[in-house]
Amino acid sequence: MAGIFGTHGANILNLNLANRDRAFHEFVVDLEVSDLAHLTRIIAALRAADAVVLAERLYPSGEHIPSGINPAPEALAIPGAAH
């Protein structure tokens, strides 16, 4: 994950291990990105990574964002990231 964030020039503001079990870890990551397109490229790269099962954008409150809404700050959850 950190390699993808670095490759895409995103700053990690906060990283929280939200859930951990034997097979999977769930991280909630606050990223500093330049715009929605930047975030979209990062999510696409995470989804393409073999170790990531799911990557999605969240509201700051932790709720899922419906299509077409663009709140700030950006938050990214990576449930199912394999360890």
Buried (B, 14 or more C-beta within 10 A) or exposed (E): BEEBBEEBEBEBEEBEEEEEEEEBBBBBBBBEBEEEEBBEBBBEBBEEBEEBBEBBBBEEEEEEBEEEEEEEEBBBBBBBBEE
